[in-house]
Amino acid sequence: MCSKNRQESLVIYWFRQDLRLSDHPGLTKAVDLALANNRKLLPIYILDDENAQTYRLGGASRWWLHYSLGSLATSLKGNLNYFSGNAEKILCSLVKTFDISAVYWTIAYEPWRLQRDLAIKAALIKQKVEIKVFNGSLLWEPSRILSQSNQPYKVFTPFYRKGCLASGVEPRKPIAIPANFEKTLTSIKSLIQQSNSDLPQSHPNTRNINPNSTQSNRIVTTDGRLDRTLDRTIGYVESLENLRLLPTGSTKNWGKIFASVEKHTSLSNTTLTKKQSSLLTPLLAEEQIANVDKNSDRRLAEEQIANVDKNSDRRLAEEQIANVDKNSDRRLAEEQIAKIGETGAKKVLTQFLKIGLSDYKAGRNYPIRANVSRLSPHLHFGEISPNHVWYTAKSSISKKKSGQKNQFDENLDHFCSELGWREFSYHLLYHFPTLPYESLQVKFKNFPWLNDKTQLKRWQRGQTGYPIVDAGMRELWQTGYMHNRLRMIVGSFLVKNLLIDWRYGRDWFWECLFDADLANNSAGWQWIAGCGADTAPSYRIFNPILQGTKFDPDGAYIKKYVPELTNLPIKYLFTPWEAPLTVLTEAGIELDKTYPRPIIDIKSSRNRALQVFSSLKK
């Protein structure tokens, strides 16, 4: 039998939220180790829903992850190995099954991951495995950014300007893709084939990889597939599809979807406990990314119905609408998928620096403009590093201002500060691990949330009667993305106008956002609720009417996502309920049928919120 010490020694690189090859400190060191010691590198990914529990990825994030892993696997020449289950058990089983000399990975700062990873390190060190971890996801290590009193920062500006920029520690410079990394790569299938290449005649079907292993470590050799018992032992799945990240079924039945959400959402008048604030059941949202601009295409086809016979010709026009929808969905889905992964992330950055950065400081507030980077999901999944973004942006401005004495650019400074906000969110999460479920300000512990079930559902559906709010919520549902200005508007409306606990908004965003990030999502919702660090003052309540007129003045954003209001004059676009009946009729609108009346009065709900917030103890 083939003994373990005759196997080729392996170095494992464990991919997590760092799905790229370039500017990758951990992967580079793993490749260097493999090359220097004539070892093979086994790249792995583990879907650990068991340890994640309530923090398992939402439906939109799982969809993105599927295609991001596919892109990474292509870059790794098909050598990415997928596992599903408890990460500690899987890694320990791999070490027992194969000759693993080292395991490297990039630090993930979510509290549940840090706690799990400490246990994994201890278990693997006991088995004489070399463990090294690296920071490859943040510009600054959160444990090292402290105030002069050696305390974590709670206000962004001093954190960023003093703790980060004035610390004397520059962000790490980006590094290239490891040289000759392809020579080191191997896979589970390759190891199986190698192990079974000299099968004894007495054992034509099976062979133990490790002579000290049990029967549960057998390999089936007839078709190169692992025995199911080994699958269970090490959690190996042979294909990306078997991770089952993509949802099944249809998302077009809104009633069915929201009935499912309602079933798993506990609404009460009490503050949510940690257990009660568990994430919503994942939605069957496979098609949600394919709906952008579909309504405009559909309208063009629907217009033809008015010009044809109402009998047989109408049927032909309706068939054409179906084809428009189908082709539009497919085209837009393919375009979205093409942007996922390391190559797509770099293209998105290049495009933003070319057309978006020049007016970033002001333009980023207007949702219809191309002045936002849309890098958030790429950064979250580590398809591009913040270091690469930081230095590439600075380099782009330096080239434009070559020869000028003053190279300060307010747009660049503001963009870099937004990367700083990402750092600040992780700083808070690291130092205050209860951030995802517990208000940082103690006075909010017994806040009298109303948590109206019907109003929550209307908010989720984008049926509040306030066009800018509804546009934002529909953008989220249709595209897996929401503009940052809209995140503040819809968040303020939910928490302050409706007095619904911020954790319900957190959960909905977690389920629907491609960029759902535990640090950013938690800190963002606590900021808008006024219960976290460096928060929006309690008296700051975003007026959705004024926000619409200011940041969507021609209504282009609203019309894109609330197409039933397209023909409404701009005078009434932000307040459809104030339009005369004749105007509504001409626009094809019937309130409460084609578009809802407001679910709440803005002025009275604002006054109510101010009264409740002012009653909190200091």
C-alpha positions in Angstrom: 0.0 0.0 0.0 1.0 3.6 -0.6 2.1 5.2 2.7 1.4 8.8 3.6 5.1 9.7 3.8 5.5 8.6 0.2 2.9 11.1 -0.9 3.9 14.4 -2.4 3.9 17.1 0.4 1.2 19.7 -0.1 0.7 23.3 0.8 -3.0 24.4 1.1 -4.1 27.9 0.3 -7.6 28.4 1.7 -9.5 31.0 -0.4 -12.2 32.9 1.5 -13.1 36.5 0.7 -10.0 36.9 -1.4 -11.0 35.5 -4.8 -8.2 36.8 -6.9 -4.6 36.1 -7.9 -3.0 39.6 -8.1 -2.0 41.6 -5.0 -2.5 38.6 -2.9 0.0 38.4 0.0 -1.2 35.0 1.3 -1.3 33.3 -2.0 2.0 34.7 -3.0 3.7 33.4 0.2 2.0 30.0 -0.3 3.3 29.8 -3.9 6.8 30.8 -2.7 6.8 28.1 -0.1 5.7 25.5 -2.6 8.3 26.5 -5.2 11.1 26.7 -2.7 10.4 23.2 -1.3 9.3 21.4 -4.4 5.8 21.0 -3.1 2.4 21.2 -4.7 -0.2 23.9 -3.9 -3.8 22.7 -3.3 -6.2 25.7 -3.6 -9.4 25.2 -1.7 -12.7 27.0 -1.0 -15.0 25.9 1.9 -18.6 26.9 2.1 -19.0 26.8 5.9 -22.7 27.5 6.5 -22.5 25.4 9.6 -20.4 27.9 11.5 -21.8 30.9 9.8 -25.3 30.0 11.1 -27.4 33.3 11.0 -24.6 35.0 9.0 -24.7 32.6 6.1 -24.7 34.4 2.8 -28.0 35.9 1.5 -29.5 34.8 -1.8 -28.0 37.6 -3.9 -24.5 37.2 -2.4 -24.6 33.4 -3.0 -25.5 34.1 -6.7 -22.5 36.4 -7.0 -20.2 34.0 -5.2 -21.1 31.2 -7.6 -19.8 33.2 -10.6 -16.9 34.7 -8.7 -15.7 31.2 -7.8 -16.1 30.1 -11.4 -13.9 33.0 -12.5 -11.3 32.2 -9.9 -11.3 28.5 -11.0 -10.6 29.5 -14.5 -7.7 31.6 -13.4 -6.4 28.6 -11.5 -6.6 26.4 -14.6 -9.5 24.3 -13.1 -7.6 23.5 -9.9 -9.9 25.1 -7.4 -11.2 22.5 -5.0 -14.7 23.0 -3.4 -15.8 21.8 0.0 -19.0 22.2 2.0 -19.4 21.9 5.7 -17.6 22.6 9.0 -14.2 24.2 8.0 -12.3 22.8 11.0 -13.4 19.2 10.4 -12.7 19.5 6.7 -9.2 20.9 7.1 -8.3 18.4 9.9 -9.6 15.6 7.6 -7.5 16.8 4.7 -4.4 16.8 6.9 -5.2 13.2 8.1 -5.8 12.1 4.5 -3.0 13.8 2.6 0.5 14.9 3.5 -0.2 18.6 4.3 2.8 20.6 5.5 1.2 24.1 5.6 -2.1 25.9 5.4 -2.2 29.6 4.6 -5.1 32.0 4.4 -6.2 35.6 4.5 -7.7 37.0 7.6 -11.5 37.6 7.6 -12.6 39.9 10.3 -16.1 38.9 11.0 -16.4 37.8 14.7 -17.7 34.3 13.9 -14.8 33.7 11.5 -12.2 35.0 13.9 -13.5 32.7 16.6 -13.7 29.7 14.3 -10.2 30.4 12.8 -8.6 30.4 16.3 -9.9 26.9 16.9 -8.7 25.8 13.4 -5.2 27.1 14.1 -5.0 25.3 17.4 -6.2 22.1 15.9 -3.8 22.2 12.9 -0.8 23.2 15.0 -1.4 20.1 17.1 -1.0 18.1 13.9 2.3 19.7 13.2 1.0 21.8 10.3 2.5 25.2 9.6 -0.1 28.0 9.8 0.3 31.5 8.4 -2.4 34.2 8.0 -2.2 37.5 6.2 -4.1 40.8 5.9 -5.2 41.0 2.3 -8.5 42.7 2.6 -7.9 46.0 4.5 -5.6 48.9 4.0 -4.8 49.1 7.7 -4.9 46.4 10.4 -7.8 47.2 12.7 -6.1 46.0 15.8 -3.3 48.6 15.3 -5.4 51.7 14.8 -6.1 53.2 18.2 -6.5 56.7 19.7 -3.8 58.4 21.8 -5.6 56.9 24.8 -5.1 53.5 23.3 -8.8 53.1 22.7 -10.7 52.2 19.5 -12.1 55.2 17.5 -15.8 55.8 17.5 -15.8 58.9 15.1 -14.8 58.5 11.5 -12.9 61.7 10.8 -10.3 61.3 13.6 -10.1 57.6 12.8 -9.3 58.2 9.2 -7.3 61.5 9.3 -5.3 60.8 12.5 -5.5 57.0 13.1 -4.9 56.0 9.5 -3.4 58.8 7.3 -1.3 60.4 10.0 -0.2 57.1 11.6 3.0 57.0 9.5 1.9 53.6 8.1 1.2 53.7 4.4 -1.1 51.1 3.0 0.9 48.1 1.6 1.9 48.6 -2.1 0.2 46.1 -4.5 2.2 43.1 -5.6 2.0 41.1 -8.9 0.5 37.7 -9.5 2.9 35.1 -8.1 5.5 34.0 -10.8 5.3 30.4 -12.0 2.3 29.7 -9.7 0.7 27.4 -12.4 3.6 25.0 -11.9 2.6 24.4 -8.3 -1.1 23.8 -8.7 -2.8 20.5 -8.1 -6.3 19.2 -7.3 -8.0 16.5 -5.4 -8.7 14.7 -8.6 -5.1 14.8 -9.6 -4.0 13.5 -6.2 -6.5 10.6 -6.6 -5.2 9.7 -10.0 -1.6 9.8 -8.8 -2.4 7.7 -5.7 -4.2 5.1 -7.8 -1.7 4.9 -10.6 -0.1 1.7 -9.2 -3.1 -0.1 -7.8 -2.3 -3.7 -6.7 -4.1 -6.4 -8.7 -5.7 -7.6 -5.5 -7.5 -4.3 -5.1 -8.8 -3.4 -8.5 -11.5 -0.9 -7.3 -10.2 0.8 -4.2 -7.1 2.1 -2.5 -6.3 3.8 0.8 -4.6 7.2 0.4 -3.3 6.9 4.0 -2.5 3.4 5.2 -3.6 4.5 8.7 -6.9 5.7 7.6 -10.2 3.9 8.0 -12.5 2.5 5.3 -14.2 5.9 5.1 -11.1 7.1 3.2 -11.4 4.9 0.2 -11.1 6.1 -3.4 -13.1 4.7 -6.2 -10.8 4.3 -9.2 -13.0 3.2 -12.0 -14.2 6.7 -12.9 -11.8 8.8 -10.8 -14.5 9.9 -8.4 -14.3 10.0 -4.7 -16.2 7.4 -2.8 -19.3 8.9 -1.1 -17.9 8.0 2.3 -14.8 10.1 1.6 -17.1 12.9 0.4 -18.8 12.9 3.8 -15.5 12.7 5.6 -13.7 15.7 4.1 -16.8 17.5 2.7 -15.4 17.5 -0.9 -17.8 18.4 -3.7 -16.6 17.7 -7.2 -18.1 20.7 -8.9 -19.0 24.3 -8.3 -22.6 23.5 -9.1 -22.7 21.0 -6.2 -22.2 23.8 -3.8 -25.8 24.8 -4.7 -25.2 28.5 -4.5 -27.6 29.3 -7.3 -31.2 29.5 -6.2 -33.9 27.4 -7.9 -37.4 28.2 -9.0 -38.9 31.5 -10.1 -38.8 34.9 -8.5 -41.6 36.4 -10.6 -44.3 35.4 -8.1 -44.0 38.3 -5.7 -46.7 36.9 -3.5 -45.0 33.6 -3.0 -41.7 35.2 -2.3 -42.9 37.7 0.3 -45.1 35.0 1.9 -42.0 33.1 2.5 -40.2 36.1 3.9 -43.1 36.9 6.2 -43.2 33.3 7.4 -39.7 33.5 8.7 -39.8 37.1 10.0 -40.9 37.6 13.6 -42.4 41.0 14.1 -43.2 42.2 17.6 -43.2 45.4 19.6 -40.1 44.4 21.5 -36.4 44.9 20.8 -35.0 41.9 18.9 -32.7 39.6 20.8 -29.7 38.0 19.1 -31.6 34.9 18.3 -34.7 36.8 17.1 -32.6 38.9 14.7 -31.6 35.8 12.6 -31.4 36.5 8.9 -34.3 36.0 6.6 -34.7 32.8 4.8 -32.8 33.0 1.5 -35.0 34.0 -1.4 -35.3 32.3 -4.7 -33.7 35.2 -6.4 -31.9 33.8 -9.4 -33.5 36.2 -11.9 -33.4 39.4 -9.9 -30.2 40.6 -11.6 -31.7 40.3 -15.0 -34.4 42.9 -14.7 -32.7 46.2 -15.2 -34.1 48.2 -18.0 -36.6 45.4 -18.8 -39.5 47.7 -18.1 -38.5 50.2 -20.8 -38.1 47.5 -23.4 -41.5 46.1 -22.4 -43.2 49.4 -22.7 -42.0 49.8 -26.3 -43.6 46.5 -27.2 -46.8 47.2 -25.2 -47.3 50.4 -27.2 -47.8 48.3 -30.3 -50.8 46.6 -28.7 -52.8 49.9 -29.0 -52.3 49.8 -32.7 -53.4 46.3 -33.5 -56.6 44.4 -33.6 -57.8 43.5 -30.1 -58.3 39.8 -31.1 -55.7 37.8 -33.1 -53.2 40.6 -33.7 -53.2 41.3 -29.9 -52.0 37.8 -29.3 -49.1 38.3 -31.7 -48.1 41.5 -29.9 -48.2 39.8 -26.5 -46.0 37.1 -27.8 -43.5 39.8 -28.9 -43.6 41.2 -25.3 -42.7 37.8 -23.9 -39.8 37.6 -26.4 -38.6 41.1 -25.5 -38.6 40.1 -21.8 -36.8 36.9 -22.3 -34.1 38.3 -24.5 -33.6 41.3 -22.3 -33.3 39.1 -19.2 -30.7 36.9 -20.9 -28.7 39.7 -22.3 -28.6 41.6 -19.0 -27.8 38.6 -17.0 -24.9 37.7 -19.3 -23.6 41.3 -19.0 -23.8 41.1 -15.2 -22.0 37.8 -15.0 -19.2 39.0 -17.3 -18.4 41.7 -14.7 -17.9 39.2 -11.9 -14.4 38.1 -11.0 -10.9 39.6 -10.9 -10.8 40.7 -14.6 -14.2 42.2 -14.4 -13.4 44.1 -11.2 -10.3 45.7 -12.8 -12.4 46.7 -15.8 -15.0 48.3 -13.5 -12.3 50.3 -11.7 -10.7 51.4 -15.0 -14.1 52.6 -16.2 -14.8 54.5 -13.0 -11.5 56.2 -13.0 -12.0 57.2 -16.6 -15.5 58.7 -16.4 -16.6 58.8 -12.8 -13.9 60.1 -10.6 -13.6 63.6 -12.1 -16.9 64.7 -10.5 -17.0 62.1 -7.7 -17.5 64.4 -4.7 -20.7 66.0 -6.0 -21.8 63.5 -8.6 -21.8 60.5 -6.3 -25.0 61.8 -4.6 -27.0 61.5 -7.9 -28.2 58.0 -8.4 -28.6 58.2 -12.2 -25.1 59.5 -12.7 -22.0 57.3 -13.4 -20.0 58.9 -10.5 -20.0 55.8 -8.2 -17.5 53.0 -8.6 -19.8 50.0 -8.0 -16.7 48.2 -6.7 -18.4 47.2 -3.4 -19.2 43.5 -4.3 -15.8 43.2 -5.9 -14.1 44.4 -2.7 -16.3 42.3 -0.5 -15.4 39.1 -2.3 -11.8 40.1 -2.7 -11.8 40.1 -6.5 -9.8 43.2 -6.2 -7.8 44.5 -3.2 -8.4 47.9 -1.6 -4.7 48.5 -2.0 -4.9 48.0 -5.7 -7.9 50.4 -5.8 -6.1 53.0 -3.6 -2.9 53.2 -5.5 -4.5 52.9 -9.0 -6.8 55.8 -8.2 -3.9 57.9 -6.9 -1.8 57.1 -9.9 -4.6 58.1 -12.3 -4.8 61.6 -10.8 -1.0 62.0 -10.6 -0.7 61.3 -14.3 -3.4 63.8 -15.1 -1.7 66.5 -13.0 1.9 65.7 -14.0 4.1 68.8 -13.6 1.6 70.7 -11.4 2.9 71.8 -8.0 -0.4 71.2 -6.2 -1.6 67.6 -7.0 -4.4 67.6 -4.4 -7.6 66.5 -5.9 -10.8 66.8 -3.9 -12.5 64.1 -5.9 -9.7 61.6 -5.3 -9.6 62.6 -1.6 -13.3 62.0 -1.2 -13.1 58.7 -3.0 -10.2 57.5 -0.8 -12.2 58.6 2.3 -15.0 56.3 1.1 -12.5 53.5 1.2 -11.7 54.9 4.7 -15.4 54.4 5.7 -15.0 50.7 4.7 -12.0 50.5 7.0 -13.9 52.3 9.8 -16.7 49.8 9.5 -14.3 46.9 10.0 -12.6 48.8 12.8 -15.9 49.0 14.6 -16.8 45.4 13.9 -13.4 44.2 15.2 -13.5 46.2 18.4 -17.3 45.9 19.0 -18.2 42.4 17.8 -21.8 42.8 18.8 -22.2 45.5 16.1 -24.3 43.3 13.8 -27.1 42.7 16.3 -26.8 45.1 19.3 -27.1 48.9 19.2 -23.8 50.4 20.3 -25.6 53.1 22.3 -27.1 51.6 25.4 -30.1 54.0 25.4 -31.5 52.2 22.4 -31.8 48.9 24.3 -35.5 49.3 25.0 -36.4 51.6 22.1 -40.2 51.5 21.4 -40.1 50.2 17.8 -43.5 49.8 16.2 -42.5 47.1 13.7 -45.7 47.2 11.7 -45.8 44.0 9.6 -47.8 45.5 6.7 -45.6 48.6 6.4 -42.4 46.5 6.4 -43.8 44.4 3.5 -44.7 47.6 1.6 -41.2 48.9 2.1 -39.7 45.7 1.0 -41.8 45.6 -2.2 -41.1 49.2 -3.1 -44.8 50.1 -2.6 -44.6 52.9 0.0 -46.2 55.6 -2.2 -43.0 57.7 -2.1 -41.4 57.4 -5.5 -37.8 57.9 -4.5 -38.1 55.3 -1.8 -39.9 52.8 -4.0 -37.3 53.4 -6.8 -34.5 52.5 -4.4 -36.2 49.4 -3.1 -37.0 48.2 -6.6 -33.4 48.9 -7.7 -32.3 46.7 -4.8 -34.7 43.9 -5.8 -34.1 44.0 -9.5 -30.3 44.5 -9.6 -28.8 43.3 -6.2 -27.4 46.9 -5.8 -28.6 50.1 -4.3 -27.0 53.5 -4.7 -25.6 54.8 -1.4 -27.7 58.0 -1.4 -30.8 55.7 -1.7 -29.5 53.5 1.1 -29.7 56.5 3.4 -33.1 57.6 2.2 -34.8 54.2 2.4 -33.1 53.5 5.7 -34.2 56.7 7.3 -37.7 56.1 6.0 -37.9 52.6 7.6 -36.3 53.4 10.9 -37.5 57.0 11.6 -40.7 57.5 9.6 -42.1 53.9 10.1 -40.2 53.3 13.5 -39.3 49.8 12.3 -36.3 48.2 14.0 -33.1 48.8 12.0 -32.3 45.0 12.2 -35.2 44.3 9.8 -33.6 46.6 7.3 -30.3 45.0 7.9 -31.7 41.5 7.2 -33.4 42.6 4.0 -30.3 44.2 2.7 -28.3 41.1 3.6 -30.6 39.0 1.6 -30.8 41.2 -1.5 -27.5 42.9 -1.9 -24.6 41.5 -3.9 -22.3 43.5 -1.7 -23.9 42.4 1.6 -21.0 42.8 4.0 -21.3 42.2 7.7 -19.2 45.2 8.7 -20.6 47.7 6.2 -24.2 46.6 6.5 -24.2 46.6 10.3 -22.4 49.9 10.7 -24.5 51.5 7.9 -27.8 50.6 9.5 -26.7 51.7 13.0 -25.5 55.0 11.5 -28.8 55.7 9.9 -30.8 54.6 13.0 -28.7 56.9 15.2 -27.7 54.1 17.6 -24.2 53.4 16.5 -20.9 55.2 16.2 -20.5 58.6 14.5 -24.2 58.4 13.7 -26.6 60.6 11.9 -28.3 62.8 14.6 -31.7 61.6 15.7 -33.2 64.8 14.3 -31.8 64.2 10.9 -34.6 62.5 9.1 -34.4 62.3 5.3 -37.4 63.8 3.6 -38.1 61.5 0.6 -39.8 64.3 -1.3 -37.0 66.8 -0.9 -34.4 64.1 -1.5 -36.1 63.2 -4.8 -36.3 66.7 -6.1 -32.7 67.5 -5.1 -30.9 64.3 -6.3 -33.2 63.1 -9.1 -34.4 66.5 -10.4 -35.5 65.3 -13.8 -36.9 62.1 -12.4 -34.8 59.8 -14.6 -33.9 57.4 -11.7 -37.5 57.2 -10.5 -38.9 56.6 -14.0 -36.3 53.9 -14.5 -37.4 51.8 -11.6 -41.0 53.1 -11.1 -42.1 53.0 -14.8 -45.8 53.4 -14.0 -45.0 57.0 -13.2 -43.2 57.7 -16.5 -46.0 59.9 -18.0 -46.6 61.9 -14.9 -45.4 65.6 -15.2 -42.3 66.4 -13.2 -44.3 68.8 -11.1 -46.1 65.8 -9.5 -43.6 63.0 -10.0 -42.3 63.2 -6.4 -45.9 63.6 -4.9 -48.3 61.7 -7.2 -51.1 61.9 -4.6 -51.2 65.7 -5.1 -51.8 65.5 -8.8 -55.3 66.4 -10.1 -57.5 63.5 -11.3 -57.3 64.6 -14.9 -53.5 64.6 -14.7 -53.4 61.2 -13.2 -55.8 59.9 -15.8 -53.8 61.3 -18.7 -50.7 59.6 -17.2 -52.5 56.3 -16.9 -52.3 56.3 -13.1 -55.1 55.3 -10.7 -54.0 55.7 -7.1 -54.0 52.5 -5.1 -54.4 50.5 -8.2 -51.5 51.3 -10.5 -49.5 53.1 -7.8 -50.2 53.3 -4.1 -51.0 56.3 -2.0 -48.4 57.1 0.8 -48.5 54.5 3.6 -47.7 57.2 6.1 -47.7 61.0 6.3 -44.2 62.4 6.2 -44.8 65.4 8.4 -46.6 63.6 11.2 -44.3 60.6 11.1 -41.3 62.9 11.4 -42.8 64.7 14.4 -43.6 61.3 16.0 -40.0 60.2 15.4 -38.5 63.4 16.9 -40.7 63.0 20.0 -39.7 59.3 20.5 -36.0 59.9 19.9 -35.9 63.0 22.2 -37.4 60.9 25.0 -34.4 58.6 25.1 -32.1 59.0 28.1 -28.9 60.6 27.4 
